[in-house]
Amino acid sequence: PDETSAEPAVEPPPAAAGAVDLNTASLAELNGLRGGGMIGKAIIARRPYASPSDLLSKRVLSRSTYERIKDQITVR
C-alpha cells in the first residue's frame, strides 16, 4: 500500500492547527474563543481578513484582547 497517499498534501503551520478561521467561522465559534468574550459580531462585520493582525489594523479588537486570542485564530 502507498503510505504517502494517507497524508495531507500540505500541512498547516502548527499555530493554525485547530485554529478558527476569521473569514469563515460562525458567530458562535468566534464568541467561543478563550479570552475573547462576545467579539463575534465585530469580527464578522469587518470581514474579509488577509491576516489575523488585521483585527488590530482594522481596529476590530484591542491589543489586549488580540493577545489573548491570537493563538486560536487563523486566516486561510
Residue pairs with C-beta under 8 A, 6 or more apart in sequence:
12 19
12 74
15 71
15 74
16 74
16 76
19 71
19 72
19 73
19 74
20 29
20 30
20 33
20 72
20 73
20 74
21 73
21 74
21 75
21 76
22 30
22 43
22 47
22 49
22 52
22 54
22 55
22 73
22 74
22 75
23 47
23 48
23 49
23 75
23 76
24 76
25 40
25 43
26 40
27 40
27 41
27 44
28 40
29 40
30 36
30 39
30 40
30 43
30 44
31 37
31 38
31 39
31 40
33 39
33 69
33 72
33 73
34 68
34 69
34 72
35 65
35 68
35 69
36 65
36 68
36 69
36 72
37 65
39 60
39 61
39 65
39 69
42 60
42 61
43 55
43 60
43 61
46 54
46 58
46 60
49 55
49 58
49 75
50 75
51 75
52 66
52 70
52 73
52 74
52 75
53 66
54 60
54 75
55 61
55 66
55 73
56 63
56 66
61 69
